[in-house]
Amino acid sequence: MNWNMINKLPTPSYLLLEEQLVANGEVLQTLQRQTGCKVLLAQKAFSAYDLYPLLEPYLAGTEASGLYEARLGHEEMPSKECHVFCGAYKEEEFDELLTYADHIVFNTPYQLKLFGPRAKAAGKEIGLRINPECSTQSHGIYDPCSAGSRLGTTIEQWYQEMTPEAIALLDGVHFHTLCEQGAEDFATTLQAVEAKFGQYLSHLKWLNCGGGHYITHKDYNLGLLAKLLIAWRDRYGLQMYLEPGEAVVLNAGYLLTTVLDLTINGDYKIGILDCSGACHMPDVIEMPYTPPLVNAKRPGEALYTYRLGSQTCLAGDVIGEYSFDHELKRGERLAFADMALYTMCKNNTFNGMPLPSIYVLRLDGSVSLIKKFSYDDFKYRLGTKLKVR
Ligand SMILES: *Cc1c(COP(=O)(O)O)cnc(C)c1O
């Protein structure tokens, strides 16, 4: 990594890493070749479509959360499959959705019965999202199997509402229950799917096993994943799908920032940065988690520990505590790692914070700017385009 060059880029900026995207893509491609499964990019994690041509050879297509993402996948990866799952579709957008999507997955039997026949007549593959009610994680807001979840149809609801006509509409079923999890939790989930919905599976063409598979993580058990995918393909005659977001772009970006000021409160040494958790990496606050920071250690491990936060006025806009071998200086550059996922597509201009520029470190070592934002992006999203002073 040529940090001399990177440290000349303005901050705050994202720097996406083509080399890592290709490395992730190769892992996914090998898996698809070994198992016959198809892997889609979940665009809600990453929609920087300038990079879609680079990713496209390694993917079977895109997955969308609704009309806009389906359109984006259709426009920017047009030669590949376009899948959509949405918590509820709207009448006024459904015909347009049919022009983009190849697979349409419904959340409830009601929506399946309402829109399914029209989608079928348009030649689409139809699915229903099921809820296997098998929690394997502790991140409450990312657990679609938590009590009272609105995501997916439970077996109890299936028995009550899935008429033979509704079942006959189905080409496949879909579940999404994981978040940053291993193949072991996938195995547990598959057991729950089989115990509850097993009797319906052999009548279907495909099974979409959602995202949250940490496939490209260094500790991931790829052998177990491949074994499970092959076993289910063979046992039920299913085309298996995975739709990771995170795993496609894992470790493929930095958020570059500058230490603007240093302050102190009691025992805390504090660094104030020109980036924001709330605006530029909202998962840090929502999940929450502490993102990796290049050349920093956990608090207390090195000599100087700092709490790093944003220049915003939100008291909770703290990114985390880190320690360094040296005292931080005003003007010093820092780089948060693993910043390609759930960042750019979740950004906002709360507090009038600028949106970070998006740069790409190309395979040949050069850096190019793909997007730069300005005051206009903050102002004119909320009002008329008239430039009156
Ligand atoms: C969020 C989501 C994904 C992607 O999840 P990752 O954790 O980024 O892999 C895939 N499918 C559905 C339905 C989702 O909601």
The ligand as an SDF file (V2000), in Angstrom:
LIG
                    3D

 15 15  0  0  0  0  0  0  0  0999 V2000
  -28.9260   -7.5260    4.3120 C   0  0  0  0  0  0  0  0  0  0  0  0
  -29.3540   -8.6000    3.4190 C   0  0  0  0  0  0  0  0  0  0  0  0
  -28.4010   -9.3270    2.6770 C   0  0  0  0  0  0  0  0  0  0  0  0
  -26.9100   -9.0860    2.7930 C   0  0  0  0  0  0  0  0  0  0  0  0
  -26.4340   -9.2850    4.0890 O   0  0  0  0  0  0  0  0  0  0  0  0
  -24.8650   -9.2080    4.4160 P   0  0  0  0  0  0  0  0  0  0  0  0
  -24.8540   -9.3110    5.9060 O   0  0  0  0  0  0  0  0  0  0  0  0
  -24.3530   -7.9020    3.9480 O   0  0  0  0  0  0  0  0  0  0  0  0
  -24.2050  -10.3440    3.7450 O   0  0  0  0  0  0  0  0  0  0  0  0
  -28.8710  -10.2930    1.8200 C   0  0  0  0  0  0  0  0  0  0  0  0
  -30.1880  -10.5630    1.7040 N   0  0  0  0  0  0  0  0  0  0  0  0
  -31.1210   -9.8840    2.4020 C   0  0  0  0  0  0  0  0  0  0  0  0
  -32.5550  -10.2030    2.2150 C   0  0  0  0  0  0  0  0  0  0  0  0
  -30.7460   -8.8780    3.2870 C   0  0  0  0  0  0  0  0  0  0  0  0
  -31.6660   -8.2190    3.9700 O   0  0  0  0  0  0  0  0  0  0  0  0
  1  2  1  0
  2  3  1  0
  2 14  2  0
  3  4  1  0
  3 10  2  0
  4  5  1  0
  5  6  1  0
  6  7  2  0
  6  8  1  0
  6  9  1  0
 10 11  1  0
 11 12  2  0
 12 13  1  0
 12 14  1  0
 14 15  1  0
M  END
$$$$
